[in-house]
Amino acid sequence: MNDWPEDGGYGRGSANSQPEGPRRMSHVQRPQVPQQPPRSPQGHGQGYNPNFTQARNEGYDSGYSQGQVYGGPQQHQGGGRGGVPPQYTPQGPGRPAPDWRKRIKIGSIVLAVVVVGWSVGTYAWASSKMRNEVDLSKVIERPEEGDCTTYLIVGSDSREGMSAEEKKKLHTGSAEGKRTDSMMILAACSSGNTMVSLPRDSWVTIPNFVGSESGKSYPARGGSKLNAAYAMDGPELLVRTVEFNTGLRIDHYAEIGFAGFANIVDALGGVELNIDKGFKDKKSGANFQAGTQTLNGEQALAFVRTRYAFAESDLQRTKNQQKFLNALANQAATPGTILNPFALYPTLGAGLDTLIVDKDMSLYDLGKMFFAMKGINSGDGKSMNMPINGTAPQNSLKWDMPKVKQLVEQIKNDEKVTVTSSR
């Protein structure tokens, strides 16, 4: 069967001296090609012009494709006829899969750097705001150090920095100077933490001392209420009096005034507390119903200051103070506060402005104190009043000295506290 077109006999053994032109089989699809240039006037054969082909750097085109599938689309480089068809060029290797282990490692390093930087910055900022004003080196005739770390925590009735409106709102009065409103010993021990409240009406001996400001020596005063020591010569004499009457060495001192206490509570958004029995007190502004509730700064201050609403007066107040401080520490010493700068900075700022500590106390020591209080609230420790055995002059409270000595020995030796207080 003859499929060749009848076009003058070319391509079928013609004796013509002219070379054959290109032939196209009917079943092969070829792209449109430009028209052949005119024949050379020098008599060259049909379809052949050496100048034309040499100018285009092309050779003889047999009409067959090189390595291309018949019937498929063809694209010639340069758009000319007779060129070498383009071969398949791979697009290069595909995009590699992400190395998640490397990314996680880099991300972890960046996060660690940010956290460390933030922590160092916060520590430096908070340390700069601490008021290290109490010099315990001025305290004379001190007991030997024990196995536990002991803190004397004092709430003063200082109105420092308070406006007349704030004094009225918080029911603090306008008394000049400052006195101790609450005192407690916190012993942080490996055997368990213990918080012992010292009623401010405790009858104690004020020993001889060296004035913290004057440097003069003063003789022992004899029997007096415990809060008188603070009124006479401030924190140093208070520490001296507590150590003299208990035999327990105080390692650190921390004191906070009315305004600072209320501000800390407000900075935390209030403190949740379960009040066993409702009570009212006009002097402190207390007005509470029984049950679980969230106390703001004003309410918290009224709760810890109330004494006249209770039959046990100062003893019940010390119990309330312990209860609230434990709840406060439990809420403050949490990841939600410590790791949240929007909660941590206001809390530290509110407390550190009015918090007075000894010269050797660091921010780390302060943190340990709060965590020790938190441990007591969670059941890892004990809260109690100093053992009492009757009354003393000026309607004061007399300590049960045999129990006090036993309590002190257990704390000094880091033993589990078994001493109890009947009141």
C-alpha positions as CSV (number, residue, x, y, z in Angstrom):
1,M,0.0,0.0,0.0
2,N,1.4,3.4,-1.1
3,D,1.1,6.1,1.5
4,W,3.6,8.5,-0.1
5,P,2.0,11.6,-1.6
6,E,2.3,12.1,-5.3
7,D,4.5,15.2,-5.5
8,G,6.8,14.7,-8.4
9,G,8.3,11.4,-7.6
10,Y,10.8,12.6,-5.1
11,G,11.8,10.2,-2.5
12,R,11.2,7.1,-4.6
13,G,14.5,6.6,-6.3
14,S,14.2,9.5,-8.7
15,A,17.1,9.9,-11.0
16,N,16.9,13.6,-10.6
17,S,20.2,15.1,-9.5
18,Q,18.4,17.2,-7.0
19,P,18.3,16.0,-3.4
20,E,15.0,14.9,-2.0
21,G,13.0,17.3,0.0
22,P,11.6,16.4,3.4
23,R,8.7,13.9,3.4
24,R,5.9,13.7,5.9
25,M,4.1,10.5,6.7
26,S,0.4,10.8,7.2
27,H,0.3,9.3,10.7
28,V,3.0,11.6,12.2
29,Q,1.9,14.9,13.6
30,R,4.4,17.6,13.1
31,P,4.3,21.2,14.2
32,Q,4.0,23.9,11.6
33,V,7.3,24.8,10.0
34,P,8.3,28.0,8.3
35,Q,8.1,28.1,4.6
36,Q,11.2,27.0,2.7
37,P,13.4,29.8,1.5
38,P,13.5,30.4,-2.3
39,R,15.8,28.2,-4.3
40,S,19.2,29.3,-4.7
41,P,19.7,31.1,-8.0
42,Q,23.0,29.2,-8.4
43,G,20.9,26.2,-9.4
44,H,21.0,24.3,-6.1
45,G,18.3,21.7,-5.7
46,Q,14.8,22.2,-4.5
47,G,14.5,23.1,-0.8
48,Y,18.2,23.4,-0.3
49,N,20.0,26.7,0.4
50,P,23.4,26.2,1.9
51,N,23.6,29.9,2.9
52,F,20.3,29.7,4.6
53,T,21.1,26.5,6.5
54,Q,24.6,27.7,7.4
55,A,23.3,31.0,8.6
56,R,21.0,29.1,11.0
57,N,23.7,26.6,12.0
58,E,21.4,23.8,10.9
59,G,22.1,20.6,9.1
60,Y,20.1,18.4,7.0
61,D,16.7,17.5,8.4
62,S,15.7,14.0,7.8
63,G,12.2,14.7,9.1
64,Y,12.5,12.3,12.0
65,S,12.4,13.4,15.6
66,Q,15.1,12.5,18.0
67,G,13.9,10.6,21.0
68,Q,10.4,12.0,20.8
69,V,7.2,10.1,20.9
70,Y,5.3,10.2,17.6
71,G,2.1,12.0,17.7
72,G,3.1,14.0,20.8
73,P,3.6,17.8,20.9
74,Q,7.1,18.9,19.9
75,Q,8.8,22.2,20.7
76,H,12.0,23.0,18.9
77,Q,14.6,25.1,20.6
78,G,14.9,28.4,18.8
79,G,11.6,27.8,16.9
80,G,13.5,26.7,13.8
81,R,13.2,23.6,11.8
82,G,15.8,20.9,12.0
83,G,17.0,21.8,15.5
84,V,17.5,19.2,18.2
85,P,14.3,18.8,20.2
86,P,14.6,19.6,23.9
87,Q,15.2,16.7,26.1
88,Y,13.4,16.3,29.6
89,T,15.2,18.4,32.1
90,P,14.5,17.5,35.7
91,Q,13.5,20.3,38.0
92,G,16.1,19.4,40.5
93,P,15.6,17.6,43.8
94,G,12.3,18.1,45.6
95,R,12.1,20.4,48.7
96,P,13.5,18.4,51.6
97,A,11.2,17.5,54.5
98,P,11.6,19.9,57.5
99,D,13.9,18.7,60.2
100,W,11.5,19.0,63.2
101,R,14.1,17.7,65.7
102,K,16.4,20.5,64.7
103,R,13.7,23.1,64.8
104,I,12.5,21.9,68.2
105,K,16.1,22.1,69.5
106,I,16.6,25.6,68.2
107,G,13.2,26.7,69.5
108,S,14.0,25.2,73.0
109,I,17.3,27.1,73.1
110,V,15.7,30.4,72.1
111,L,12.9,29.8,74.7
112,A,15.5,29.0,77.4
113,V,17.5,32.2,76.6
114,V,14.3,34.3,76.9
115,V,13.2,32.7,80.1
116,V,16.7,33.0,81.7
117,G,16.9,36.6,80.5
118,W,13.5,37.4,81.9
119,S,14.2,35.7,85.2
120,V,17.6,37.4,85.7
121,G,16.0,40.8,84.8
122,T,13.1,40.2,87.2
123,Y,15.4,39.1,90.0
124,A,17.6,42.1,89.6
125,W,14.6,44.5,89.5
126,A,13.0,42.9,92.6
127,S,16.3,42.8,94.5
128,S,16.8,46.5,93.9
129,K,13.4,47.3,95.5
130,M,14.0,45.3,98.7
131,R,14.5,47.4,101.7
132,N,17.3,45.7,103.6
133,E,17.2,48.0,106.6
134,V,17.4,45.8,109.6
135,D,21.0,45.1,110.9
136,L,20.9,41.9,112.9
137,S,24.6,42.3,113.6
138,K,23.7,44.9,116.2
139,V,21.8,42.3,118.2
140,I,24.0,41.3,121.1
141,E,24.4,38.0,123.0
142,R,22.8,35.8,120.4
143,P,21.9,32.1,120.8
144,E,23.7,29.5,118.7
145,E,22.4,28.7,115.2
146,G,20.1,25.7,114.9
147,D,19.4,23.2,112.1
148,C,16.4,25.1,110.8
149,T,16.1,28.5,109.1
150,T,14.0,30.8,111.3
151,Y,12.1,34.0,110.3
152,L,10.6,36.6,112.5
153,I,7.6,37.9,110.5
154,V,6.1,41.1,111.8
155,G,3.0,43.0,110.7
156,S,3.3,46.6,111.8
157,D,0.6,49.3,112.1
158,S,2.8,51.7,110.1
159,R,0.8,54.2,108.1
160,E,3.8,55.1,106.0
161,G,2.9,56.4,102.6
162,M,-0.9,56.3,103.3
163,S,-3.1,59.2,102.4
164,A,-5.8,60.5,104.8
165,E,-8.4,58.8,102.5
166,E,-6.6,55.5,102.6
167,K,-6.3,55.6,106.4
168,K,-10.1,56.2,106.6
169,K,-10.9,53.5,104.1
170,L,-8.7,50.9,105.9
171,H,-9.8,51.9,109.4
172,T,-6.2,52.3,110.5
173,G,-6.5,55.6,112.5
174,S,-3.8,58.3,112.4
175,A,-1.5,57.3,115.2
176,E,2.1,58.5,114.6
177,G,5.1,56.1,114.6
178,K,4.5,52.4,114.3
179,R,4.0,49.4,116.5
180,T,3.8,45.7,116.0
181,D,0.3,44.4,115.2
182,S,1.3,40.8,114.8
183,M,4.4,38.7,115.3
184,M,5.2,35.1,114.5
185,I,8.2,32.8,114.2
186,L,8.4,30.6,111.0
187,A,10.8,27.7,111.3
188,A,11.6,26.1,107.9
189,C,12.8,22.6,108.7
190,S,13.4,19.4,106.8
191,S,11.3,17.6,109.4
192,G,8.3,19.9,108.7
193,N,7.7,23.7,108.9
194,T,6.3,25.3,112.0
195,M,4.6,28.7,112.4
196,V,4.3,30.0,116.0
197,S,2.4,33.1,116.7
198,L,3.6,35.4,119.5
199,P,0.7,37.3,121.0
200,R,1.7,41.0,121.2
201,D,0.4,41.0,124.8
202,S,2.9,38.3,125.9
203,W,4.6,39.1,129.2
204,V,8.3,38.9,128.6
205,T,11.6,40.3,129.9
206,I,13.1,43.1,127.9
207,P,16.9,42.4,128.3
208,N,19.8,44.8,128.1
209,F,20.6,45.9,124.6
210,V,22.7,48.3,122.4
211,G,20.6,51.0,120.7
212,S,20.3,50.4,117.0
213,E,20.7,54.1,116.2
214,S,22.6,55.5,119.2
215,G,25.0,52.7,119.8
216,K,24.6,53.2,123.5
217,S,24.2,50.3,126.0
218,Y,20.9,50.1,127.9
219,P,20.2,48.0,131.0
220,A,17.4,45.4,131.1
221,R,14.0,46.8,131.6
222,G,12.4,43.7,133.2
223,G,8.8,42.5,132.6
224,S,6.8,44.1,129.9
225,K,4.5,43.3,127.0
226,L,6.3,42.0,123.9
227,N,5.2,44.8,121.6
228,A,6.9,47.3,123.9
229,A,10.3,46.1,122.7
230,Y,9.6,47.2,119.2
231,A,8.2,50.6,120.4
232,M,11.4,51.2,122.3
233,D,14.1,50.5,119.7
234,G,12.5,48.9,116.6
235,P,13.3,45.5,114.9
236,E,16.7,45.0,116.5
237,L,15.4,45.1,120.1
238,L,12.4,43.0,119.1
239,V,14.7,40.3,117.8
240,R,16.9,40.6,120.9
241,T,13.9,40.2,123.2
242,V,12.5,37.1,121.3
243,E,15.9,35.4,121.3
244,F,16.4,36.2,125.0
245,N,13.1,34.8,126.1
246,T,13.0,31.7,123.8
247,G,16.7,30.8,123.3
248,L,16.0,30.4,119.6
249,R,18.2,32.3,117.1
250,I,16.4,34.3,114.5
251,D,18.0,34.1,111.1
252,H,15.9,36.6,109.1
253,Y,13.5,39.4,109.8
254,A,10.6,40.5,107.6
255,E,8.1,43.3,108.3
256,I,5.2,44.7,106.3
257,G,2.9,47.7,107.0
258,F,-0.8,48.1,106.6
259,A,-0.6,49.6,103.1
260,G,1.8,47.0,101.7
261,F,-0.3,44.1,103.1
262,A,-3.5,45.4,101.5
263,N,-1.8,46.2,98.2
264,I,-0.4,42.6,97.9
265,V,-3.8,41.2,98.3
266,D,-5.3,43.5,95.7
267,A,-2.5,42.8,93.3
268,L,-3.3,39.1,93.5
269,G,-6.9,39.8,92.8
270,G,-8.0,38.9,96.3
271,V,-7.4,35.9,98.5
272,E,-9.9,33.1,98.9
273,L,-10.6,32.2,102.5
274,N,-13.1,30.0,104.4
275,I,-14.4,31.9,107.5
276,D,-15.8,29.5,110.0
277,K,-18.0,31.9,111.9
278,G,-19.1,35.4,110.9
279,F,-18.2,38.4,113.0
280,K,-18.3,42.2,113.0
281,D,-16.0,44.8,114.5
282,K,-16.4,48.6,114.1
283,K,-12.8,49.4,115.0
284,S,-11.3,47.3,112.2
285,G,-14.2,47.6,109.8
286,A,-14.8,43.8,109.8
287,N,-18.1,42.5,108.6
288,F,-18.0,38.9,107.6
289,Q,-20.4,36.1,107.0
290,A,-19.5,32.5,107.5
291,G,-18.4,30.6,104.4
292,T,-15.8,30.6,101.6
293,Q,-15.3,34.0,100.1
294,T,-12.6,36.1,98.3
295,L,-11.2,39.0,100.4
296,N,-9.9,42.1,98.9
297,G,-7.1,44.2,100.5
298,E,-9.4,46.2,102.7
299,Q,-11.3,43.1,103.9
300,A,-8.1,41.2,104.5
301,L,-6.7,43.9,106.7
302,A,-9.8,44.0,108.7
303,F,-9.8,40.2,109.1
304,V,-6.2,40.0,110.5
305,R,-6.6,43.1,112.8
306,T,-9.9,42.2,114.5
307,R,-9.5,41.4,118.2
308,Y,-12.4,42.9,120.1
309,A,-15.0,40.7,118.4
310,F,-13.6,37.6,120.0
311,A,-13.7,36.3,123.6
312,E,-10.0,35.2,123.3
313,S,-9.1,38.6,121.9
314,D,-5.5,38.6,120.8
315,L,-5.2,34.8,120.8
316,Q,-8.0,34.4,118.3
317,R,-6.5,37.2,116.2
318,T,-3.2,35.4,115.9
319,K,-5.0,32.3,114.7
320,N,-6.8,34.4,112.1
321,Q,-3.5,35.9,111.0
322,Q,-1.8,32.6,110.6
323,K,-4.8,31.3,108.6
324,F,-4.8,34.2,106.3
325,L,-1.0,34.3,105.7
326,N,-1.0,30.7,104.9
327,A,-3.8,31.2,102.3
328,L,-2.0,34.3,100.9
329,A,1.3,32.3,100.5
330,N,-0.6,29.4,98.9
331,Q,-2.0,31.7,96.3
332,A,1.1,33.8,95.7
333,A,3.6,31.0,95.5
334,T,2.0,29.4,92.4
335,P,3.2,29.0,88.8
336,G,0.2,31.2,87.7
337,T,1.7,34.1,89.7
338,I,5.4,33.4,89.5
339,L,5.5,32.6,85.7
340,N,3.0,35.3,84.7
341,P,4.7,38.7,84.5
342,F,1.4,40.5,84.5
343,A,0.7,39.0,88.0
344,L,4.3,38.7,89.3
345,Y,5.4,42.3,88.7
346,P,2.4,44.0,90.4
347,T,2.5,41.6,93.3
348,L,6.3,42.2,93.9
349,G,5.9,45.9,93.3
350,A,3.0,46.2,95.8
351,G,4.8,44.2,98.5
352,L,8.4,45.2,98.2
353,D,7.7,48.9,98.5
354,T,6.7,48.5,102.1
355,L,8.5,45.3,103.0
356,I,11.4,45.8,105.4
357,V,13.9,42.9,105.8
358,D,17.3,42.3,107.3
359,K,20.5,43.2,105.5
360,D,21.3,39.5,104.8
361,M,18.0,38.5,103.4
362,S,18.0,37.9,99.6
363,L,15.1,37.6,97.2
364,Y,15.8,33.8,97.3
365,D,15.4,33.8,101.1
366,L,12.2,35.7,100.8
367,G,10.9,33.1,98.3
368,K,11.8,30.3,100.6
369,M,9.8,32.0,103.4
370,F,6.7,32.1,101.2
371,F,7.1,28.5,100.1
372,A,7.5,27.4,103.7
373,M,4.2,29.2,104.6
374,K,2.6,27.5,101.6
375,G,3.8,24.1,102.8
376,I,2.1,24.7,106.2
377,N,-1.2,25.5,104.4
378,S,-1.0,22.3,102.3
379,G,-0.6,20.2,105.5
380,D,3.2,19.9,105.4
381,G,3.8,21.5,108.8
382,K,2.1,23.0,111.9
383,S,0.5,26.3,113.0
384,M,0.2,27.1,116.7
385,N,0.2,29.8,119.3
386,M,3.1,30.1,121.7
387,P,2.0,27.8,124.6
388,I,0.2,30.0,127.2
389,N,-0.2,29.3,131.0
390,G,-2.5,31.9,132.5
391,T,-2.3,35.6,132.7
392,A,0.2,38.1,133.9
393,P,0.3,41.8,134.9
394,Q,-1.4,44.4,132.7
395,N,-3.8,41.8,131.5
396,S,-1.0,40.2,129.6
397,L,-0.4,36.5,128.7
398,K,2.1,34.3,130.5
399,W,4.0,31.7,128.5
400,D,4.1,28.1,129.5
401,M,7.9,28.0,129.8
402,P,8.5,24.2,130.0
403,K,6.6,23.8,126.8
404,V,8.3,26.7,125.2
405,K,11.7,25.2,126.0
406,Q,10.6,21.8,124.5
407,L,9.3,23.5,121.4
408,V,12.5,25.5,120.9
409,E,14.7,22.4,121.3
410,Q,12.7,20.5,118.7
411,I,13.0,23.3,116.2
412,K,16.7,23.8,116.9
413,N,17.4,20.1,116.4
414,D,15.2,19.9,113.3
415,E,12.8,17.4,115.0
416,K,9.1,17.0,114.3
417,V,7.3,19.4,116.6
418,T,5.0,17.5,119.0
419,V,4.3,20.4,121.4
420,T,0.8,21.7,121.4
421,S,-0.8,24.8,122.7
422,S,-4.1,24.7,124.6
423,R,-5.1,28.2,123.5
